[in-house]
Amino acid sequence: MTGPEIKQSLLAADPEFRRLAEEHSLCETKLEQILDSAYLNSEVLVEETILKKKKLRLKDQMEQIIAHSQHLLQH
């Protein structure tokens, strides 16, 4: 099973993975809205940094779950 196949399987079967993916997508949407804004004040720039860090943390958690699933499939 490939990485994308495992990801699709986890999205369908693992509620925690699905929650992480949805939260990651929400962060992406908020970041796009910030970047589309014509005016970025200091509060918005702080929010952008927080969202980027959160999005990265979520992606790392998702990658850990995928790696764990791949490991289980190999054994």
N, C-alpha and C positions, 0 to 999 in steps of 0.2 A: 504494500500500500504506500503511495507517495504522500508527501507532505500535504498537498492540497486535498487529497482524498481523506486523509486523517482529519484535517480541519473541518471538512464538510460533515464527516461522521460525528465529530465532537459537537459541532453546531446543532446537529439533529438530536444527539443523545445525552449530552452533558449540560445540565442547566447552568453550572458555574462557568463553563467555557462560553456558553451563549451569553450570559450576563456580562462577562468581561468583553466579549466582542461588541455587544450593544453599547456598552459604556465607552469603548474605544471609538466606535463610530460617532457617538454623540460628541466626544471631544473633538474629533475631526471636523464635524459640522460647525461647532462653535469657533474653532480656529479659522475656518474658511470665512465665517461671518466677520471675525475680527480683521482678517487680512483684507477683506473687501471694504472695510470702513475707510472713509476718507480721512477721518481724524482719529489719531491714536494718542490718547493722553496717558499719563503715567499709570493710572489705575488699569487701563486696558492693556498696557504693556506688561504689567505684573500678572494680570489674568492670563495673557498669552503664554508667559513663561510657565505658570502653574499648569496650564492645560497641556503644554508640550511635555512637561515632566510626567504628568499623570498618564498621558497617552503612551509614553515610552514605558512606564511601569506596567501598564496594562498589557502592552505588546509583549514585554518580557515574561509576564505571568502566562500569557497564552502560549508563547514559545516553549515554556517549561512543561506545560501540559501536553503539547504536541510531542516534545522530545520523550516525555515519560510514556506516552502512548506508543510511540515508535519502538521504544525499548521493550515494552511489554509484548508487542507483536513479534519482535525478533526472537523472543525466548519462549 
